[in-house]
Amino acid sequence: MLRTHTCGELGRAQVGKEVTLCGWVDSYRDHGGGLFVDLRDRYGMTQVVFNPPDTPADIIDESKQLRAEYVIQVTGKVSERPAGMANPKLSTGEIELRVTKFKLLNKSLTPPVSPNANAQDMPNEELRLEHRYLDLRRPAMQRTLLLRDRIVKGMRDYFAEQGFIDVETPVLGRSTPEGARDYLVPSRVSQGSFYALPQSPQLYKQILMMAGYDRYVQVARCFRDEDLRADRQPEFTQLDLEMSFVEADDVIGVIDGLVKEIANDVLDLDVKLPLPRMTYDEAMERYGHDAPDLRYGLELVDCTDLAAKSDFRVFSSVAASGGRVRAINAKKGAEHYSRRGIDALTEYVAGFGAKGLAWFRVEADGTLTSMIAKNFSPELLKEFGARLKAEPGDLLLFVADEWKITCKALYALRTKIGAEMKLFDPRAMHFSWVVEFPMFDFDDEEKRWVAMHHPFTSPRDQDFAILDSNPGKARAKAYDLVINGSEAGGGTIRIHDPGVQQQVFSLLGIDEKSAEERFGFLLRALKYGAPPHGGIALGIDRWIMLFGGLDNIRDCIAFPKTQRASDLMTGAPGAVEPKQLKELGIKLNV
Amino acid sequence: MLRTHTCGELGRAQVGKEVTLCGWVDSYRDHGGGLFVDLRDRYGMTQVVFNPPDTPADIIDESKQLRAEYVIQVTGKVSERPAGMANPKLSTGEIELRVTKFKLLNKSLTPPVSPNANAQDMPNEELRLEHRYLDLRRPAMQRTLLLRDRIVKGMRDYFAEQGFIDVETPVLGRSTPEGARDYLVPSRVSQGSFYALPQSPQLYKQILMMAGYDRYVQVARCFRDEDLRADRQPEFTQLDLEMSFVEADDVIGVIDGLVKEIANDVLDLDVKLPLPRMTYDEAMERYGHDAPDLRYGLELVDCTDLAAKSDFRVFSSVAASGGRVRAINAKKGAEHYSRRGIDALTEYVAGFGAKGLAWFRVEADGTLTSMIAKNFSPELLKEFGARLKAEPGDLLLFVADEWKITCKALYALRTKIGAEMKLFDPRAMHFSWVVEFPMFDFDDEEKRWVAMHHPFTSPRDQDFAILDSNPGKARAKAYDLVINGSEAGGGTIRIHDPGVQQQVFSLLGIDEKSAEERFGFLLRALKYGAPPHGGIALGIDRWIMLFGGLDNIRDCIAFPKTQRASDLMTGAPGAVEPKQLKELGIKLNV
């Protein structure tokens, strides 16, 4: 080793000892006669002093060339800092190293991304990604990647203790187009054929259950060739697991235990189990969303019956045509939102399809006032107030529309108001489950049922009977883990009966030929003694973001891609040689 | 949970308890009045009895339909087996479960690959791979995958304890053709550009050192689009690590510790440290190979000086033209190999380029006899005998050729004789290091130097001076871990000086423009304070093969590819829809 210690471990205990450190010059201060250097590595920072009489004159001379990010090796005695010079903020703040030997290990150009930049001096993200080797030196990035290591290690240990076996599934798989777009890999050996990178190890993990592995876990890289949103990456990592002879409660119970352990380890948080659960129907009714942020209330309240009684045409006509009139009560919102503020909210919900935002302020005497108040009898207004638990100073906000739009618009509104009125501690963590999702969603464009999770999801026992007759009402053995309003994981109990699997395929418009082509091996495997099984996948990148309190998924990943799916450091994707394409039996068609 | 216990945990302690088990019918025996089932899961096997009076008549009736691999749930009392019926070979052999409740969870067709087939009844590998869900039920496959899980977990734990941080590097990278062929992934967003799947995380891990992560580890999936040999897979897994501020000894020391820990944990073996090391030059001289099997001796002995003195033209002319005459002494080989046996050996070494195999038998009186003996004086024969420590009954085998061919032919011969004469215990494990490989190998076809490891490898300090003047003599800071004659890992100390990196690139014929195009980001990163660093990669699949005593790499992998790089279960690679290709801006050119 080129060093005896790291830059983070020396203290009073080592005073008098000769040690050798290696690291980067974080900062340096030339005091004329000598030089002070803050020497940095992953473990910390140590003050290194080039000063007579300890340091020979030639070394002091040499040290004068040091600049930020130079890499050096220094040997010397650990010494107590002079009286009054201790730095209580540093773990090594009581000592310094007085240099007697010195070696310059490497120089550095002036770094365009400074590892010790203040937040306000941070260069733009493009420059940071281009020079990721410098950006990754920033303490904030190092903390995040260390946190990631710790969380993933914690997960692995937890599942190992629970008897899960880690099995690697292939990256070079088969394209089974369903949902997202596959990344394809042309085969050289079988020209004209392609591998696909896995969107998840879903079918392999089900196969492992059929092969009797009982409890499988993997930290799996997955791939989706989608147009990237801010929080999506073309490759992402999921904690993937599957269990045999279980019901939804068992999978949920295992993950409950994981949440408790990780939250305790990483955040020193005591999470009470079992985590709260609500059904999908309840979540949509109370929050308008299937992954509600439960760090605060601000629930949606249905007022369709009251709206039907009003003379306000917008309300009554929506109620009459089978739509919904729903509202949220922004407590003390009347003070927070001026008339102009409410206009901004109205404009905001329009972005989610709402044609308008009706509102009432609650006056000191409890009456509701608004431009539209004249359309409501005082009695009816009282009923609205009672329904919404209105108190003086509150702001009542209504959206009247078809059900889906009231959900979207009001959940967006709730989120905006929650943030603007600071209704929760942003460091707070809330974990919960949403369960019993619909089996199917009707795709209005394609006029057909699509799987809400995926086509291998089992309906609830009581819903087998209505699967064909009323698919929209059928609920699945499905469960999503929600952290702070983000879907942090999703799973289902799978179909283990080959007949039911065929039935669900056919409901989804996948005919027998196509099912055989795409999922033939699964259908065959189901016929050789498939056990009841189910599992879940947790989004690791998302977990790191939530547990690290970060707001950019790229900060959770060592080498992320941009929203154009490119790696600014290496320049991937890039051009390849014509010979490579020829060998693969493909040519460009751009 | 659908069960209270697994099929592997019940014993005397649970007698009298009501339990529920789930599992597969491994075998069944109909005794007229009732049925005995061996119920199997990952954890073991339990005898389940459908018999009056415990089992109701309707359940006994139902049970008669059970066949191999049916999946069932049974409830009943754990009972001691009747006197004399205990099975001491089973951990659950003292008890049986007397069924009171029963549920058929799934049926099975007659499996074409039987999970409990004897070795001699094993279907061919193609059928096994096609029905991998059945093949993976075989106890041997389950043992291997559990071993794999345990070894990989052991590695992760070991490196975590040593302060390594697990960082995920991208799978969608940049093509930098060097050595093996890349798998390519067409980009949809940047049509005409391609990602490459990583052949190793080499550059990323070096970047992580430059970013100050100090100790990195990852279990990384890697990809090579090569024509597959028996022990190669298109995707494979390596334990990849890198360390800063270290020398070769430090990396070797860390891996020594790992070997000791895994061998102890998995094989209950006490490995003495440090593991033995020899230089590449010594390995080639003594064994003719850079990853010699050291479970037995049978070393190569140079006899060129003696050969030069003989009248045997084959020997003397090779010696005169700068070639080598080398031999192995197969102790007691004269008894083992008849004249016909020696002919077979001669034919065998011809496959490795040797034009012939000269031999002597050592007679009871110590004289050497052979058809060619007349070309040698008795004194010279004595010298040969002494050099080779010949004793009565030995067989001396010579190859005279250029150095490379003597290495290849004699190492092959040594391996063949070692196996045929059973010179070692096949369960024995031997770990060692080969160090100080040449920096470069001269490619006779392309008439240029190529990197022996890769172009980022540092020369030994004393060899910087001869790098340009005598590249063939320069030795690298390189080290390979050898287990039983297999390369189980390889690593190097890397170049951290941008000038040296340029120099090595130019020796390899990579001009500045090409270096910039392919490795520009690395060259830039080297200029911003790169620390001295080095690392290693261990082949996990190979480790499993060696520690599991297996001879087929496909048996170490849950879902392997064939030698045609296809997955017989899923049918990957497969056809894709024209729409998919169009979106990617490519078309077939088959």
Interface residues (C-beta under 8 A of the other chain):
Chain A: M1 L2 R3 T6 C22 W24 R40 D41 R42 Y43 E69 Y70 V71 Q73 L105 N106 K107 S108 L109 P111 P115 H131 R132 Y133 L134 D135 L136 R137 Q142 L145 L146 R148 D149 V152 K153 R156 A160 I165 D166 V167 E168 T169 P170 V171 L172 G173 R174 S175 P177 R181 D182 Y183 L184 V185 P186 S187 R188 V189 S190 Q191 G192 S193 F194 Y195 A196 L197 L203 Y204 I207 L208 M210 A211 G212 Y213 D214 R221 F223 D225 D227 P234 E235 T237 S244 F245 V246 E247 D250 H496 D497 G520 F521 R524 A525 K527 Y528 G529 A530 P531 P532 I557 A558 F559 K561 R564 A565 S566 D567 M569 T570 G571 A572 P573 G574 A575 V576 E577 Q580 L581 K582 E583 L584 G585 I586 K587 L588 N589 V590
Chain B: M1 L2 R3 T6 C22 W24 R40 D41 R42 Y43 E69 Y70 V71 Q73 L105 N106 K107 S108 L109 P111 P115 H131 R132 Y133 L134 D135 L136 R137 Q142 L145 L146 R148 D149 V152 K153 R156 A160 I165 D166 V167 E168 T169 P170 V171 L172 G173 R174 S175 P177 R181 D182 Y183 L184 V185 P186 S187 R188 V189 S190 Q191 G192 S193 F194 Y195 A196 L197 L203 Y204 I207 L208 M210 A211 G212 Y213 D214 R221 F223 D225 D227 P234 E235 T237 S244 F245 V246 E247 D250 H496 D497 G520 F521 R524 A525 K527 Y528 G529 A530 P531 P532 I557 A558 F559 K561 R564 A565 S566 D567 M569 T570 G571 A572 P573 G574 A575 V576 E577 Q580 L581 K582 E583 L584 G585 I586 K587 L588 N589 V590
